[in-house]
Amino acid sequence: MPYIHAAISSGLSAQQKRSLIHAITTATIGVLEVPAPDVHVFVWEIQPQNLGVAGHEPVPGKINNLTVVFRHGREPAVRHALIKRLTDVVQGELAVARDDIHVILSEVPPQDIGEGGILMGPPAQPGWFNPTSNLTQA
């Protein structure tokens, strides 16, 4: 946990997808301070004719959506830092406009998540987060 679903327009090479997965994983580890084996990234390539923006087929590269499914309980500043960092990563890896990148956080209560048949507890806040300071990582 977390599980990150990247929905992108088709057309990336295998190397570009591997690089995107690696960059998303590294960014997530950096912000949430979770172990690498806990980060799962799924790339869903979608043919442009199977997509719609404002009722029309988008141009290639126009769809770049990340849905992050993770445990509920992280502070707003941590969630904001994750959105910003993932947006930076997708922009850098895919060379797309920031306005064409959407990051959706979907928080699941820990009591609704099992791993190895055991319910998960609440998430730890990352070490960089200080709730009494305005100097948190952006």
Sequence and secondary structure as in RCSB ss.txt:
>XXXX:A:sequence
MPYIHAAISSGLSAQQKRSLIHAITTATIGVLEVPAPDVHVFVWEIQPQNLGVAGHEPVPGKINNLTVVFRHGRE
PAVRHALIKRLTDVVQGELAVARDDIHVILSEVPPQDIGEGGILMGPPAQPGWFNPTSNLTQA
>XXXX:A:secstr
  EEEEEEES   HHHHHHHHHHHHHHHHHHH   GGG EEEEEEE GGG  BTTB   TT  EEEEEEEES   
HHHHHHHHHHHHHHHHHHH   GGGEEEEEEEE GGG EETTEE       TT  TT S    
